[in-house]
Amino acid sequence: MPRPPLTIESGPSPEIIVLFIHGLGTEGAHYAPLMNLLAQGFSRPIRFLLSTTPLRSVTIYANQRLSAWFDLPDIRFTLHEDVAALRNAQAYLTNLVKAEIRRGTAPERIVIGFSQGAALSLLTGLSFLQRLGASPSSPDGC
């Protein structure tokens, strides 16, 4: 299971939540300097949640242990999918979204995804019961 996300807030009572779901081979903390910089550009308080997945063997990289939300068994990504890991990661991301909603954030003020995390965000966004602010599944293409 992923570690609790690193949280960066630009001020009290954030109005916008960005769930930054990293890509293959990296971790959320790598993006902390960028998120701190981005936070300065918002006129409203923003919260960034930077998640990190545990290391796992990634088949297409000779089973090298990398930070990955799911395995990539084949270069043709849709030919063989790591459905169990996708579902586990989806449950984790769904729980992060629900926790932010319980804190009082409207779903349309929650933005998710990036890289391998975008694939996970697409899966979660398509199956989430409420419309989120933006994900790769949003009709506006965000």
Backbone as CSV, one residue per row, in Angstrom:
resi,resn,N_x,N_y,N_z,CA_x,CA_y,CA_z,C_x,C_y,C_z
1,MET,0.843,-1.189,0.000,0.000,0.000,0.000,0.881,1.242,0.000
2,PRO,0.478,2.268,-0.726,1.267,3.500,-0.756,1.373,4.150,0.610
3,ARG,2.450,4.916,0.786,2.617,5.695,2.014,1.596,6.816,2.029
4,PRO,1.311,7.384,3.208,0.439,8.572,3.228,1.064,9.670,2.372
5,PRO,0.244,10.445,1.672,0.808,11.458,0.781,1.482,12.605,1.528
6,LEU,2.498,13.161,0.901,3.116,14.391,1.382,2.123,15.510,1.078
7,THR,1.849,16.368,2.049,0.872,17.442,1.880,1.569,18.789,1.858
8,ILE,1.244,19.583,0.853,1.748,20.952,0.733,0.540,21.862,0.622
9,GLU,0.432,22.838,1.514,-0.690,23.779,1.489,-0.159,25.194,1.369
10,SER,-0.817,25.993,0.535,-0.376,27.375,0.343,-1.026,28.334,1.335
11,GLY,-1.967,27.836,2.119,-2.639,28.685,3.100,-3.704,27.898,3.831
12,PRO,-4.378,28.549,4.777,-5.421,27.857,5.546,-6.665,27.590,4.692
13,SER,-7.367,26.532,5.029,-8.627,26.166,4.369,-8.512,26.132,2.844
14,PRO,-7.686,25.247,2.306,-7.522,25.190,0.844,-8.853,24.984,0.123
15,GLU,-9.004,25.683,-0.995,-10.220,25.616,-1.800,-10.073,24.689,-3.000
16,ILE,-8.847,24.401,-3.382,-8.560,23.527,-4.518,-7.617,22.432,-4.039
17,ILE,-7.899,21.203,-4.458,-7.072,20.058,-4.071,-6.500,19.443,-5.348
18,VAL,-5.189,19.238,-5.361,-4.535,18.552,-6.472,-3.929,17.263,-5.924
19,LEU,-4.447,16.135,-6.385,-3.889,14.833,-6.035,-2.888,14.493,-7.132
20,PHE,-1.628,14.717,-6.845,-0.569,14.498,-7.825,-0.145,13.037,-7.729
21,ILE,-0.550,12.252,-8.710,-0.279,10.821,-8.722,0.875,10.603,-9.701
22,HIS,2.064,10.384,-9.159,3.299,10.359,-9.939,3.319,9.271,-10.997
23,GLY,4.298,9.385,-11.861,4.500,8.409,-12.915,5.476,7.316,-12.519
24,LEU,5.757,6.461,-13.458,6.618,5.303,-13.272,8.032,5.715,-12.882
25,GLY,8.543,5.097,-11.818,9.938,5.254,-11.438,10.267,6.500,-10.630
26,THR,9.286,7.215,-10.168,9.541,8.417,-9.381,8.706,8.353,-8.108
27,GLU,8.683,9.421,-7.353,7.849,9.468,-6.152,7.354,10.884,-5.937
28,GLY,6.306,11.003,-5.147,5.672,12.291,-4.929,6.604,13.369,-4.414
29,ALA,7.482,13.023,-3.489,8.377,14.016,-2.877,9.295,14.677,-3.902
30,HIS,9.588,13.992,-5.004,10.423,14.600,-6.052,9.796,15.872,-6.595
31,TYR,8.481,15.975,-6.509,7.757,17.098,-7.099,7.436,18.194,-6.088
32,ALA,7.871,18.036,-4.844,7.570,19.034,-3.807,8.069,20.429,-4.179
33,PRO,9.306,20.602,-4.667,9.746,21.959,-5.028,8.862,22.593,-6.108
34,LEU,8.465,21.791,-7.094,7.590,22.305,-8.148,6.225,22.703,-7.577
35,MET,5.669,21.879,-6.707,4.352,22.181,-6.137,4.411,23.425,-5.254
36,ASN,5.505,23.583,-4.509,5.674,24.805,-3.707,5.695,26.036,-4.611
37,LEU,6.368,25.922,-5.735,6.423,27.025,-6.693,5.051,27.287,-7.308
38,LEU,4.372,26.233,-7.729,3.044,26.386,-8.306,2.055,26.992,-7.316
39,ALA,2.156,26.602,-6.066,1.236,27.103,-5.035,1.313,28.618,-4.911
40,GLN,2.475,29.175,-5.177,2.639,30.625,-5.076,1.855,31.370,-6.156
41,GLY,1.517,30.682,-7.247,0.815,31.316,-8.352,-0.694,31.346,-8.218
42,PHE,-1.225,30.758,-7.163,-2.674,30.721,-6.966,-3.094,31.815,-6.004
43,SER,-4.186,32.495,-6.330,-4.699,33.529,-5.432,-5.499,32.921,-4.280
44,ARG,-5.958,31.696,-4.456,-6.716,30.990,-3.423,-5.833,29.895,-2.822
45,PRO,-6.104,29.550,-1.572,-5.309,28.465,-0.962,-5.508,27.139,-1.707
46,ILE,-4.427,26.420,-1.866,-4.445,25.152,-2.586,-3.721,24.098,-1.752
47,ARG,-4.173,22.861,-1.849,-3.510,21.733,-1.181,-3.061,20.752,-2.254
48,PHE,-1.782,20.419,-2.227,-1.242,19.371,-3.084,-1.020,18.135,-2.223
49,LEU,-1.494,17.004,-2.679,-1.220,15.724,-2.032,-0.332,14.939,-2.993
50,LEU,0.881,14.654,-2.555,1.875,13.986,-3.394,2.047,12.554,-2.912
51,SER,1.430,11.627,-3.608,1.460,10.216,-3.216,2.695,9.518,-3.743
52,THR,3.059,8.441,-3.074,4.152,7.583,-3.527,3.738,6.131,-3.360
53,THR,3.870,5.384,-4.429,3.551,3.964,-4.396,4.785,3.161,-3.967
54,PRO,4.579,1.999,-3.403,5.730,1.151,-3.060,6.457,0.655,-4.318
55,LEU,7.650,0.142,-4.127,8.401,-0.456,-5.221,7.757,-1.780,-5.619
56,ARG,7.818,-2.081,-6.911,7.330,-3.368,-7.415,8.161,-3.747,-8.634
57,SER,8.167,-4.995,-8.956,8.841,-5.453,-10.167,8.028,-5.012,-11.382
58,VAL,8.725,-4.446,-12.368,8.067,-4.004,-13.594,8.610,-4.854,-14.742
59,THR,7.750,-5.686,-15.283,8.144,-6.705,-16.254,8.893,-6.129,-17.444
60,ILE,8.392,-5.063,-18.062,9.040,-4.562,-19.284,10.395,-3.919,-19.020
61,TYR,10.739,-3.725,-17.768,12.070,-3.223,-17.384,12.870,-4.330,-16.714
62,ALA,12.778,-5.532,-17.290,13.533,-6.700,-16.824,13.299,-6.961,-15.334
63,ASN,12.065,-6.772,-14.907,11.652,-6.987,-13.511,12.398,-6.115,-12.508
64,GLN,12.932,-5.010,-12.991,13.573,-4.049,-12.088,12.523,-3.526,-11.111
65,ARG,12.933,-3.351,-9.851,12.009,-2.836,-8.836,11.963,-1.311,-8.952
66,LEU,10.791,-0.811,-9.288,10.575,0.615,-9.486,9.327,1.054,-8.721
67,SER,9.244,2.330,-8.460,8.027,2.894,-7.925,6.996,2.894,-9.061
68,ALA,5.976,2.050,-8.927,4.980,1.890,-9.993,3.633,1.553,-9.380
69,TRP,2.598,2.149,-9.913,1.246,1.879,-9.422,0.767,0.497,-9.854
70,PHE,1.293,0.014,-10.977,0.920,-1.293,-11.500,2.036,-1.792,-12.409
71,ASP,2.062,-3.092,-12.642,3.070,-3.691,-13.515,2.722,-3.389,-14.969
72,LEU,3.734,-3.390,-15.794,3.562,-3.279,-17.247,4.116,-4.566,-17.841
73,PRO,3.272,-5.586,-18.000,3.757,-6.888,-18.459,4.192,-6.917,-19.918
74,ASP,3.742,-5.944,-20.714,4.018,-5.964,-22.142,4.105,-4.527,-22.640
75,ILE,4.940,-4.289,-23.637,5.072,-2.951,-24.210,3.749,-2.499,-24.835
76,ARG,2.926,-3.450,-25.253,1.572,-3.145,-25.750,0.675,-3.109,-24.511
77,PHE,0.578,-1.928,-23.934,0.016,-1.753,-22.591,-1.374,-2.336,-22.394
78,THR,-2.200,-2.342,-23.432,-3.562,-2.848,-23.251,-3.687,-4.344,-23.532
79,LEU,-2.620,-4.963,-24.008,-2.663,-6.396,-24.295,-2.758,-7.208,-23.008
80,HIS,-1.926,-6.856,-22.029,-1.933,-7.516,-20.725,-1.940,-6.425,-19.666
81,GLU,-2.979,-6.379,-18.878,-3.086,-5.356,-17.838,-2.993,-5.998,-16.460
82,ASP,-2.347,-5.317,-15.558,-2.220,-5.759,-14.167,-3.474,-5.300,-13.416
83,VAL,-4.570,-6.002,-13.662,-5.881,-5.580,-13.163,-5.912,-5.506,-11.644
84,ALA,-5.327,-6.465,-10.962,-5.370,-6.460,-9.487,-4.673,-5.223,-8.921
85,ALA,-3.484,-4.911,-9.447,-2.763,-3.731,-8.958,-3.500,-2.446,-9.334
86,LEU,-4.071,-2.399,-10.538,-4.862,-1.227,-10.932,-6.021,-1.012,-9.968
87,ARG,-6.711,-2.065,-9.625,-7.863,-1.951,-8.706,-7.412,-1.535,-7.306
88,ASN,-6.303,-2.074,-6.834,-5.790,-1.674,-5.517,-5.406,-0.200,-5.508
89,ALA,-4.721,0.244,-6.559,-4.329,1.645,-6.643,-5.545,2.542,-6.805
90,GLN,-6.529,2.069,-7.562,-7.766,2.827,-7.725,-8.460,3.001,-6.372
91,ALA,-8.504,1.952,-5.573,-9.125,2.045,-4.246,-8.391,3.063,-3.379
92,TYR,-7.062,3.071,-3.450,-6.267,4.047,-2.696,-6.614,5.472,-3.124
93,LEU,-6.620,5.716,-4.439,-6.922,7.049,-4.943,-8.356,7.459,-4.621
94,THR,-9.282,6.527,-4.749,-10.677,6.807,-4.400,-10.784,7.208,-2.934
95,ASN,-10.056,6.528,-2.067,-10.074,6.879,-0.641,-9.500,8.267,-0.394
96,LEU,-8.448,8.653,-1.130,-7.908,10.011,-0.998,-8.956,11.048,-1.406
97,VAL,-9.643,10.801,-2.520,-10.683,11.722,-2.987,-11.798,11.821,-1.954
98,LYS,-12.265,10.686,-1.474,-13.351,10.687,-0.482,-12.937,11.411,0.801
99,ALA,-11.686,11.249,1.209,-11.204,11.932,2.416,-11.247,13.447,2.220
100,GLU,-10.890,13.922,1.032,-10.937,15.360,0.761,-12.380,15.858,0.727
101,ILE,-13.291,15.065,0.204,-14.708,15.441,0.202,-15.224,15.511,1.637
102,ARG,-14.828,14.540,2.478,-15.246,14.575,3.896,-14.694,15.807,4.608
103,ARG,-13.554,16.301,4.162,-12.973,17.519,4.756,-13.722,18.775,4.314
104,GLY,-14.650,18.606,3.385,-15.463,19.736,2.956,-15.163,20.255,1.567
105,THR,-14.297,19.588,0.824,-13.980,20.027,-0.534,-15.021,19.483,-1.505
106,ALA,-15.565,20.361,-2.331,-16.505,19.930,-3.368,-15.754,19.085,-4.396
107,PRO,-16.358,18.003,-4.886,-15.666,17.128,-5.845,-15.130,17.871,-7.066
108,GLU,-15.858,18.884,-7.531,-15.403,19.605,-8.723,-14.202,20.502,-8.456
109,ARG,-13.737,20.553,-7.221,-12.532,21.306,-6.868,-11.338,20.373,-6.638
110,ILE,-11.487,19.117,-7.049,-10.430,18.120,-6.890,-9.902,17.741,-8.270
111,VAL,-8.588,17.844,-8.443,-7.923,17.549,-9.705,-6.964,16.391,-9.457
112,ILE,-6.965,15.400,-10.369,-6.119,14.226,-10.177,-5.341,13.888,-11.442
113,GLY,-4.159,13.261,-11.272,-3.471,12.595,-12.355,-2.159,13.164,-12.828
114,PHE,-1.336,12.318,-13.416,-0.093,12.661,-14.100,0.583,11.357,-14.526
115,SER,1.008,11.236,-15.767,1.795,10.126,-16.274,1.137,8.777,-15.979
116,GLN,1.870,7.814,-15.391,1.256,6.533,-15.053,0.100,6.787,-14.104
117,GLY,0.252,7.811,-13.295,-0.838,8.217,-12.415,-2.051,8.707,-13.187
118,ALA,-1.847,9.218,-14.407,-2.976,9.660,-15.229,-3.819,8.466,-15.654
119,ALA,-3.174,7.350,-15.955,-3.927,6.145,-16.298,-4.773,5.706,-15.107
120,LEU,-4.168,5.740,-13.934,-4.904,5.405,-12.717,-6.010,6.428,-12.466
121,SER,-5.720,7.699,-12.710,-6.706,8.758,-12.514,-7.876,8.611,-13.483
122,LEU,-7.586,8.208,-14.709,-8.640,7.970,-15.683,-9.571,6.870,-15.200
123,LEU,-9.003,5.769,-14.749,-9.800,4.662,-14.224,-10.659,5.127,-13.056
124,THR,-10.068,5.858,-12.121,-10.807,6.325,-10.944,-11.849,7.364,-11.333
125,GLY,-11.479,8.315,-12.196,-12.413,9.360,-12.612,-13.622,8.812,-13.334
126,LEU,-13.418,7.798,-14.168,-14.535,7.198,-14.899,-15.478,6.430,-13.989
127,SER,-14.960,5.911,-12.893,-15.800,5.087,-12.026,-16.265,5.808,-10.766
128,PHE,-15.782,7.047,-10.530,-16.186,7.782,-9.333,-17.623,8.250,-9.507
129,LEU,-18.409,8.216,-8.450,-19.838,8.509,-8.547,-20.162,9.987,-8.729
130,GLN,-19.211,10.871,-8.450,-19.431,12.302,-8.622,-18.432,12.841,-9.624
131,ARG,-18.785,13.935,-10.295,-17.865,14.565,-11.253,-16.774,15.301,-10.488
132,LEU,-15.530,14.979,-10.818,-14.394,15.651,-10.205,-14.041,16.890,-11.021
133,GLY,-13.245,17.795,-10.437,-12.874,19.025,-11.113,-12.170,18.800,-12.420
134,ALA,-11.233,17.876,-12.457,-10.547,17.542,-13.698,-9.802,16.243,-13.512
135,SER,-9.807,15.462,-14.539,-9.014,14.251,-14.632,-8.928,13.958,-16.115
136,PRO,-8.109,12.994,-16.518,-8.040,12.694,-17.947,-9.393,12.281,-18.510
137,SER,-10.361,11.952,-17.663,-11.676,11.530,-18.130,-12.650,12.691,-18.281
138,SER,-12.252,13.901,-17.931,-13.151,15.043,-18.010,-13.480,15.386,-19.461
139,PRO,-14.732,15.760,-19.734,-15.101,16.103,-21.113,-14.286,17.249,-21.690
140,ASP,-13.771,18.145,-20.832,-12.996,19.268,-21.323,-11.551,18.893,-21.616
141,GLY,-11.197,17.604,-21.406,-9.860,17.133,-21.750,-8.789,17.429,-20.723
142,CYS,-9.169,17.964,-19.568,-8.170,18.262,-18.527,-7.746,17.014,-17.825
